[in-house]
């Protein structure tokens, strides 16, 4: 696999109440067996108490040289400032009930 500018990873894992596991991991759209095995082992250790449990995540990685990375505090402030600029209010002032997440 060549070194891409953007790396994307699609992960899915589920564990049914009967203990059966379904896992899928794709790196750049191709099956990634090491990732799938890791997800399978994660689910195998998961105590779902007989209930169905699933997780799905799409991860995008944009590799940068270390000297281009910002400190966490600086980056967090920039994100909050951009949010305030876009929505006219600070991120902390937005409080919604859990069942109103779509609003």
N, C-alpha and C positions, 0 to 999 in steps of 0.2 A: 504494500500500500504506500503510495507517495505521501509526502508531507503536505496536507492541505492547509489552507488559510483558516478555515473554520472546521471544527470537528463536531459532529453531532452523534448523539447516543440516544437510542430509544430503548427504554426498559419497561418490562411488564412482568409481574409475578403475582400469582394467586395461590391461595391454599383453601381448599374446600373444607367443610365441616368433617368430612370423612378422612381428612389428611392428605388427599391427593393434591399434587402441586403442578402448576403450569407456569413455565418461565420462558421468556423470550428476550433476547438482547441483541440489538443491531447497532453496529458501528459503521457509520457512513453508508447505511442502508444494507449492509451485508451481515449475515449471521455471524455473531461473535460468540463462539462456544465458551471461551473463558468467562465472559460476562454472564452468559446464561447459567453456567455452573455456579457462579458466585451467587446469583439470585436464587437458584434452587436451594443452595445450602442455607441462605438467609431464611427462606420460607420454611425449610425443614426444622429450624430451631425456633420458629415462631409459635408461641402458644396462643392459638386463636380460639381456644375454649369451645371447640366444636362449631364455630361460626365461620362463614365465608369471609375471607379477608383478601384484598387485592391492593396493589400499588402500581401506578403507571407514571412514568416520568420521561420527559424529553429534555435532554441536556445539550446545551450548545457551549462549546469551549472555543474561545478566540485566543490562541496562543500569542503571548507578547513577551519580549525580553524582560527580565526582572527589573532593569533600570526604568522601564516605562510604567511599572505598577505604582499605584498610589497607596499611601497609608490608609488603613481602614477608616480612621476618623475623617480624613480629608474626603474620601470617596463617599462616606455616609452623608456628610454635609452637602456635597454636590448633588446627591440624589434627592435629599430633602428640599434643597433650594429649587431644583428643576421641577419637582412635584408642585411646590408652591407657585412657581411661575406658570405652570400649565393649568392648574386647577384653582388658583386664587386663594388657597387656604393651606395651612400646614398639614402635613401628613397626620400629626397627632390629633388634630381637631375632627377628623373623620371617624365617627364612631357609629357602627351599625350593629344591629342584632345579627346573630349568626345566620338566621334564616332569611336575611335581606341582602345576602352577599352579591346578588346580581344587580342591585341598584347602584 
